[in-house]
């Protein structure tokens, strides 16, 4: 009698869990399809050769073969993302926390024949967490291997830059219960590390560098990336805080921090302070490049040379410098070095 009861209980649990697994697999598939349909009105479309759900009994593995994600932007440049295979892996009882594996892929900004930017990456992985109640994004971590990119009016003919590995962490903090100061709440945090990065290959002769970027987006809410959304974000006091921007390549080292917002033309507006080490070594490399033998590069080189004379030949201490973004121009100290474009038009 007890044996029959035990066998019946085990069979009931197995059948119940099997039903639960297939039910959650169907829920996951329906959720993704509904979300994809909702994005069509925003100009975002998903195409794939085939999809498959596997992983029974322990996991849900939802994979897409030859995935294409296309974003049309009206009069702006189209964006195309492709990957031969992407797989989302989650536990049936916790589908809002998943791990994504990709066999590689690419990103194209612009038209097929004359793209303005091409990005490629190798095998990559990510961890994504969604809000279990609302289903909204909470945080994600990405590790991308072998990233390459080229820019220009025809990126296919441009010189490629590359980075061995990129680690990217994005988080939406929970809204604070009370605000105790005048600073607007943080709507998004971004932290990036890049190893073995080509530091301006045309200038620094393929010197590898390590880059660290730590950003915080402040505002009443997360803005839409549009003229209206960014204008509203700016008018309500939104800012982008650069907690740390750091580049290290051999003895050369630069770190920078500050805040930026947008002016009335949606061009960057802000101020930064930083430190620069090995100034004489940097000026020696730049002086051999034609870009810094004419305006405004020549003026930048003069400013760096004056910093180098203050530092001395050995330059054991990092030198302070200032960068400002105003009137549609980027200034190094008091020298206008670059004309800025609106972040969106």
Phi, psi and omega in degrees: 000312180295323180296317178298319179296318179296314180297318179297319180296315180298314179298320178297317180295319180297314180295320179296315180293321178299315177299317180298316182299311182291328176295314180292326176298317177294321177298317179297315180297316180296319180299317180293318180294319178296316179297318180297320178295323180294333182281345182298325179291342178263010179082017182247125181231148181242133177226141177205153182288316177199157176234156183211138174246126180216192177103358180301136011257351192270328188227164169252119179242108182252112185240148176242134176257133180052059181282137173230129175241122185241129178242115175262142188234039181066242179277352180275173186291139176286157180235132180233127174245134180227151175204136179295328177198133174230134182234130174259125181239128179210163174276145182302328182272002179208066185283352179277357175235109185230162175245134182247131175241138179230141177277006182124181180169191181205161179227132177234129175246118182116184182286158185299316184283325183228071180289152177264343177206134176234130179233136175231152178211154180271203181302133186219164180213159181206154174239126185234134179237128177250155176296125185293339182266306184269343181075012181273157181297136175245307180200160179206149176230133182236144170231113182249131180255142172057056182275132175231153177203157177215144181229169179131177181298329173226090187296339180296332181258000181280162179282133184278140167257162183210158175216138186292316182209140177236130173246125184230129179237127179234134182217140170254105181295154175293142180297138181292146178292323179220146177254122186257356179220185184277352182285134179290154182295155178280123180264337181202138173243140179223130178229129184228138171233132177234126181251142180054059182262135175292110182272096181047072187302329179290338184257312187262016172054053175059034174287134179274144183222161172249134183235137175232131179228129180231111185237151174223126179262118180257143177174172176294326177203168179289121186282153169285144179276076180210168180301314180293316182295316181287327177296317179295317177301316179295315184295332179268014174089019180294143179220158171247114181268122175267094181293324179199132170227112191228134177232130177230129177215101184063233178277346180283135182210135177222138173225146189213146178207152179166198181225151179217146172226207181232145177272189184295337178264011181062030172263150182302140179221117182179184182216146182222150172236148184206178177229143183227126179251158180058046181299315179302322179295320180294315181294326178296321179289316183292325184296339180273356183263132182302331181300328183262017175252005177220167182292145355271002181300325180296322179292322176298317180296321177298318179296318178293323178297321178293323175296321180294322179294324176293327183282333184090175185291322184278328177052056180286336182250145177289145181260142177282144173211164183232144176232134177228149177240111182202153179054031179074017182229152173259127182248132167258106190066240179255008186259124175283119187246341186204138175272129184267146178254156174301144180289339175207144181233000000 
